[in-house]
Amino acid sequence: MDFNYTEEQLALQDTLRRFIARDYAFEHRRALAKSADGFDRQAWKTFADFGILALPFPEEFGGISEHGGNAVDTMLVMEMLGRGLALEPYVPTVVLCGGLIRDAGSSAQKEALLPAIAGGELMLALAHFEPGARYELDHVATTATAKGSGWQLDGAKAVVLGAPSADKLIVSARDGKEISLFLIDAKAPGVTLRAYPTQDGARAADIKLANVTVGADALIGTAGGALPIVERALDYANAALCAEAVGIMSALNEVTLEYLKTRKQFGVPIGKFQALQHRMADMVIATEQARSMATLAAVRVDSRDAAERSRSVAATKAYVTQSARLVGQQAVQLHGGMGVVDELNVAHYFKRLTMIGLTFGDADYHLGKFSDSLLAA
């Protein structure tokens, strides 16, 4: 198998690297985290101009290639966004919701939504997880009641990533015994959002739904068929997050190595001390192993075999989370007291790695999921 990037992928990677270095400096990112939106809308428009918002979609729905990009393309983008600690809601809008509509939406939904996402004109958020769910996908208490030719939604969702900036929400709800997905306007009557910043500077919201009415055309996919759709979308999202973590770990290794070369103790750079060299070597090894696992997830997540896809992504998320913890903690410790101050990017990289490890299933959850899949096989 050829693991080399194509010329087009390398060109896109170089474009993103130059954009981050030139227009997404760390101080700019700190200011964005404190702004009302929590991200840069001009950068979002730039992402649309680069084509990365259209990357996963077929050409007929605003994409840049006939069949749409694959998960390896997304991995390339996420690694660069990780290096820049980008705050824009790429995973919630493009990877999660865009991928979900691409895979399960009706022709009318694809025609209406995907080109708008690709053009940077529409943002979405997936409102699926609820209080007490602990990552279990079938823990859905929100109800969908047939009303006339449409539906009435009632319930609550927790920590909906990207919701404060979303124009529309994709909401899971239980219709009797089964779970369905519905597309609703974020400002529809009966929808209440409590927005807040997360520990890594991004934005999320808790959502309450009270007598929210939608038409029959709001249903995504088939009634009662949401679980496999959501599971596949979250596998894609976890694969993307693992790639982002690899980008962050690579950046942490670079800034930590530079610090070891310049910080002096007893008249010599601390990088001369063998114990610190060993710790730096452990960080590099952990990062490269995580990169291999992230590549595995990117290759396998496009598989039509749901069991293989789920098993590979679970193994990757568990391993990358453990590697990210090692690299993040070592980077903070090797920087000493400076490693935790808000003015240094190391602290922000570490926070983001920690949040990635907890998003859509922590290491323990995915280890359990992987072991269950082995028993089932």
N, C-alpha and C positions, 0 to 999 in steps of 0.2 A: 504494500500500500504506500502511495506517495503522500508524505506529510508536508511537502513544500507548498507554500502559498503560490497562487497564480500571479501573473504580472498585474492583473487588475486588482487583486487583493492587496498586493504589496503597495500599489499606488494609492489605494484608499487608506491603508495603514499609515503611509507617509503623510498624506494630506491631513489626517486626524492628528498625527503627532505634531505637525507644524502648527496646526490651529491651536492645540492645547498649549504649546510652548509660547505662542505669540499672543493669544487672546483669552487664555483661561489660566492666568497666573494665580498663584495661591492666594494672594491678597484680594484679588478680584473674587475668588471663590468664597473667601471669608465674608466679604461684603454681601454677596448674594444670599448666603445662608441667613443673614439677618434681615433681608428685605421682605417685603410683603408676600411676594410670590414664592420666594425661596429658591428661585432659579432664574436663568437668563432667557427671556423670550426671544431676544435677538439671536442667541446661540441656538435656540430651537429652530428658528428659521434657517440659520446657517446649516444645521444638520439636514434640513429638508433639501437645501441647495446641493449638499454633498451627496444626497441620495440614500443616506443611511436610514431615514424614516420609511423609505419605500423598499428597503432591502429584502424583507421577507415575503413581499407580495408579488403575484404574477403581473406581467406587463399589462394585461387587460384591465387590471384594477389599480393602475397607477404605479406599478412596480418598475424596476429598471431592467428586468430580464424576463424571458418568456415564461419560465416556471417559478420565478422568485428565487431569492437567495436561500442557502441552506444554513444549518446551525453553525457550520465552520465560519461562514461569513459573519454571523452574529458574534461568534467568539472573538474574531479579530476586532470588531467594533468595541465590544465590551472591555477587552483588555486595554485598549487605548483610553476609553472613558474612565476606567479604573485608575489609570496612571494620573489622569487629570482630576480625579475625585469629582467628576461631573455630577451636578445636582439635578439636571433635567430628568423628567420622569420617563426615560427611554424604556425601561423594563415594564412598568405598568401599562403604558400606552401601546408601544410597538410590539414588544415580545409577547406579553400576556394577552391583552385585549385584541390587538391586531392579529396575532396568531390564532386566537380563538375564533374570531369572525372569519378569518381566511379558511379555517378548517371546518367550521360548523354553520356559518351564517348562510342565509338564503341569498340568491342572486341579487335581489333588491337590496339587501343589507350590505353585501360586498360592494355593489356599485355606489351606494350612498356613503359608506363609511371609509373604506380602504383608501380611495384617492384623497379624501380629506385628511386622513392620518398621514399619508405619504407627503402631502403638501404642507404639513405643519399647521393645518387649520383646525384640527380636532384632537382633543386629548380625552382619554378614557381611563377608567379605573375599574378593577375587578373587586366587587364587594361580595366576598364569599365567606371568609372566616368570621366566626362569632365568639363571644365570650365563653370561655370554658372548653373550646374545641381542642386545644393542644395539638394543632396541626391535622387533626382527623378530618378528612374531606367530607365524610357523610354526616358530620355533626352540624345539621342545619335545622334550626327551629323557625326561621322566617317562613311565613305561609303565603301561598298563592291560591286565591279563591276565585273560581270562575264567576265572572260578573258580566252579564250580557254577552257580547261577542268578545270581550277581553278578560282582564284579570285585575284582582285587587291584591296588593302586596302589603304585608304587615310584619314587622320584626325589627331586628337590630343587627348591625355588623360592626366589627371592631378592627382597628388599625388597618384601614383601607389605604394602602400606599398610593400616593398621587391624587387622592380624592379632592383635596382643596382646589386644585387647578383643573379638574376634569370637567368637561362639558357634558359628558354622558357617563352613566354607570352601567356596568353589567352585573346584575344582582342574581344570586342563586336563591331559590325559594322552594319549599316543599309543597307539592300538589298532592295531597293525600299521603301516600307512602313513598312517592318518588320525588326527585329533585329536578327542577327545570331552571333555565337561565332566561333572564329578561333584560332588555335594553331600556333604560329609563333616562329621562333628562335629569341632570344633577340638581336643577332648580325647580323640579316638578312640585306641585302642591303635595304636602305630606312628607317631603324629604327634608330631614334636618341633619346638618353636618356640624360636628364639633371638631374643628381643625386644630392641629398642634404640630410643633416641630419634633422630629425624632432626634435621638442622641447623635446621629451623624450629620445633622443639619438639613435633612430632607423634610418632607411634609407628609402627614397622614391625617386621617379623620375617623372618628366614630360616627356611624350613620344610624339614624332611626327612620323607619318607614311606617307611616300611619295612614291607612286608607289610600294608598297610592294606586291610582288606576292607570292601566295601560291597555292599548289595543291588542288584537290578536297578532298583529305584525311585530310586536315587541318580543315575541318568543324567538329565542336563538336555538337552532337545532330542533329536535323533536321533544315533545312534552315528556318529562320523566327521564330524559337521556343525558342529563348534565354531567354526571359523575365522570364517565370516561373522557368527556371533553375537557373538563376542568383538570383532571389528572394529567392529561397530555400537555395542556397549556402550562401547568406548573412544572412539569419536567423540563420544558423548554426554558422557563424562567430560571429554574435552578441551574441548568447548564450555563445560562448566560451569567448568572451571579458568580459561578465558579470561575469563569473566564475573567470577570471583573476583579475577583480576588487575586488571581494570578498577576494581573496588571499592577495592582496595589503592592503585592509582595515584591515584585521586581523593582518598583520605584523605591520601596523601603530599603531594599538591599543597596541600591545605588546611593541614597542619601546617608545611610549608616556607614557604608564603606568610606565615603568622603569625610564623614565626621571622624572616623578612626584615623584617617590620614592627617587631619589637621589639628585635632584636639591633643594638646601636649600635657603630659604628667611626668614629673621627675626629669624634665628637660628633653623628653623624646615623645613622638606621636604615640598615642595609646595603641594604635594598630600594630606596634612592634611587639606588644605583649602576646605571648603564644596562646594564653587562655582565651583572649578576645579573638584571635585569629580562628581558633577552633569554633567559637560560637558563630562567627561570621560564616565559616564554611558550612555549619549546620543549617544556617538560614538559606544559603544558596542551594544546598541539596534539597531542602524541603520545598523550595520554590519550583525547582525543576521537576521534582516528582509530582507536585501539584499541577504543573503545566501538562505533564503527560496524562494525568487523570482527566483534566479539563478537556484535552483533545479527545480522549476516549468518549466522554459524555457528548461532545459536539458531533462526533461521528455516529454514535449509537442512538442519539435522541431522535433522529429522522427515521429510525427503523419502524416498520409496520408491525413488528412484533412488540406488543405492549409490555409483555413481561420482560423482554430483553431491555427495552428502553428504560423501564422503571428501575430494574436492577442496576443498570450501569449508572444511571443518574444518582441513585441512592448511594452507591459505593463512592462515586466522585464527590458528592456533597459532604459525606462523612469525612472522607480523607482530606479534602481541601480545607474544611473547617478546622480540623486538627492542625494541619500545616500552617494555616493562617494564624492560629493562636500562637504557635511557636515563633513564627517570624515576627508577628506584631509585638509580642512580649519581649523578645530579645532586642528588637529595635528600640523600644522604649527604655529598656534597662541599659543598653550600651550608650544611649544618649544621656544617661544620668537624670538629674532633676529636670533638665530641659525637655526630656521626652514626653512630659505630660502637660506642658504649657500650651495655651491656646494659640500663641503666636508662632508655634513651630508646626510644620505640616505633618510631622511624625505622629503627633497626638490625633490628628484628624484621620490619617490613614488607619491608625489603630482602631478608632471608633467605628469607621466604616467596615473594617474587617470583622469586628465584633457583631455589628448589625447584620452583615451578610450571613454570618454563621447562625443567626437566629431566625432569619427570614425564610418562610416556607419550609420549615423543618430544621431542627438543630441536629448536631452530630448523633446524639443518642437516638433520636427519632429515625434517622436514616439508617443507622446501624441495625436497628430493629426491623426496619422495612427490608433491608438487604438480607438479613438472616431469614426472615419469613419467606422471601422469594426463593432462597436456596432450599428451604424445607419443602416448599411447594413443588419445586422442580424435581 
